[in-house]
Amino acid sequence: MEHVVIIGNGISGVTTARHVRKMSDKKITIISDETDYFFSRTALMYVYMGHMPFENTQPYENWFWKKNRIDLVKNRVEKIDSTNKKLLLKDGSEMSYDKLVLATGSSPNKFGWKGQELDGVSGMYSKQDLDTIEKYTKNIQRAVIVGGGLIGIELAEMLLSRNIPVTFLVREMNFWGNVLPKEESQIIANHIREHHVDLRLNTELKEIVSDENGRVKAIITTKNETIDCQFVGLTAGVSPNIGFIQDSEIECNRGILINRHLETNIPDVYAIGDCAEQENAIGRRRPIEQVWYTGRMMGETVAQTICGNRTEYKPGHWFNSAKFFDIEYQTYGWVTSRIQEDELDYYWEAPCGKKAIHVVFDKNNREFVGINTFGIRLRHEMFDRWLNEKRSVEHVLEYLKDANFDPEFYKQHEEEIIEGFNKKFGTNIQTKRKSWKRIFTTF
């Protein structure tokens, strides 16, 4: 019986196992040393905040794995012998495979800061990170978070839920400035400060200072300012977790190099999720995409190939969503931090400063390119459809009401948005709406 071994029990690896089992009777083994069972990584913050016990982050009951004949091995792979198709495990044992799926995820970035290995320093990615944060944030006077972005915001919200004062160091001039245009960055920066976070833009970490017991007692910034603290959260991004793989014959760059079919340079070895890097980027997507839904899609795709139906990975149009404290964020298509030369953009912001949209379109043919939304929920299905149909920006704005996710319960802003667009570009767009029945029977 063919043996499929998956290294990593995150969303990518588990999705692969589930879909291989749906399509075959192959022997399936998942190896991970993080936890006994798969859990929702995005729910870790809610465990710390007391909203749920850790057990409730597990989407499947413990009996699920045995019933579906998926063997779980809690161990660490130390070496891959791709010539003989064997894995050397940390406990000294070996495991043979016929097909190998590398789904090893990410690790928090560390940039060689002095003191980064001290007690009271942690990332916010794994269950072990959660345990470390829990241990070292009890009865402390202040925490420092290093690095902007989504994980940093989550960690700040976690700490504030326990009334721990937070200083937030961001090296860029604008918050999440490598992703968001400056207008959206300003909204989020203002919102962070409204939650009494000491946000320091254009400020970097220089050193973490130890007390006499090897625990954090302060940090020093590149501006030579000392900030007393007892915990430091490192959230300056993540990198593919490929340390042991780099010693094998499997080709790596920043991540494990793969083709469009998620295959590595070694036959019968695949890489998916956060650790994988496309040899050639797909459209405007980054070669490495550390996003939950792309990991799931990769797992579904590689399972097809493993089961004899060689399938190309096609992630479709870019989208993402997140939450910055109380402000919900969505993006569909492409709205980059710097608008491209062949594009035009339109930004609208509500007087409250907590709702906004940013629309980008092609300056030559007026084709809709993408949208960012803050505090306004819009339907993924509609934007995916408009992007597929290559609709004009005028069409998207005319029928923006059709994309509104909460038309009955929240204030509507479509007329204001369109009025501002007409004023800026000299158009005469009028808001329109199709029937809901007509919209959704076409999907």
C-alpha positions, 0 to 999 in steps of 0.5 A: 500500500502506498504510504503518503507522509505529511510533515506538518499538521497545520491547515495545509497538511491536514487538508492534504490528508483529508482529501487523499483519504476521500479519494483513496485507501492510501496509508497516511501519516502526519508528523508534527511535534507542535501539538497532538492534534490539528488546531485553528492557529488564528484562534490562539489569541482567543484562548489567551483572552479567555474566550475559549479553552484550547480544546475548542480550537480543534475542528475535529474530535479526537476520534476523527483521525482513527476513524479516517485512518490518518496516523498521527506521529508526534515527533520531529523530522531531523533529516530527509533521505530522498534517495532512499525515501526515508525520514530520520526522526528526532527519537532516532527512528526512521520512517519510509515514504512513497509520497512526501508532502512538506507542510512545515509552516513558518517561524517568527523572524529574528534578526540577530538582536542581542537578547532575542533568546532571553526568557520573556521573548516570544513570537506569536505563531505556535502553541508553544509561543502561546504557552510562553506568552502565558507564562511570561506575561503574568503580573508584568508592568509593560510589554513591547511588541516589535514589528507591525502587521496583523500578528502584532495587532493580535498580540497587542489586543491580547495583552490589552485584554489583561490590562498590560500596557503596550509599546509597539515599535514599527520601523516603517513610517506608516503602519503596515506600510509595505501592504497598505497605502498611506491613507489606510495606514493612517486609519489603523495607526489612529485606531491603535492609539485610540486603544491606548497603545504607545505606537512608535513609528519609524522606530526599531529595536536595537537590543533586549536587555537582561536582568540578573536571572536571564529575563527581559527587563528592558529594550533599547531602540535604535534611537538609544531610548530605553523602555522598561518592560518584562515581555517582548513580542517579536512579530516582525513577520515570519519566514518559511520553516525549512531549516532541516530541509536545506541540508537535503537535495530538495532545492530551496531559496527563501522557501522550498521551490515548487512548480505550478503543480506544487512539485519540488525538484525531487520526484514524489516530494511536494511542498505546500503552505507557508514553507513553499515558494513558487519558482515563478510568481503567479501573476502579481502574487508573491512567490511565498504566500503565508495565508490560511486559505492559500494553504488550504487550496494547496492541500486540496490541489496536491491531494489530487496529484497524489491520487493520480489526477495531476492538477495545477495550482490556481489560486484565483483572484487575490483576497484577504481579510483581517481585523484591526481591533474593532475595524474589519478589513477586506481586500479583493484584487490589487490595491498595493501600497504604491499605486502603479503607473498605469492605474488610477485610484479613488479613496473615500473615508467616512467622517468618523475615520473608521470606515473607508474604501480604496478603489483602483482601476486601469487608467486606459480601459477603466477596468476594475483592478481592486478594492480595500475596505475598512469597516464596511463588509462586502461580498467576496462572491460579487468581487470575484465575479466582477474581476472574472468579468473584467468589469469597469470601475463604473459598473462596480460602483454603480452596483456596489449596493449588491456587494454590501454584506449587511444592507439591513443592519448598517448605515449605507454609504454608496451614494456618498462614495459615488458622489465623491467619485463623480466629483473627482473624475467628472463622471455621472454614475448613479447607484443601481441594484439588481434583485438578490435572486438574480444575483445568486442564481447565477453562481 
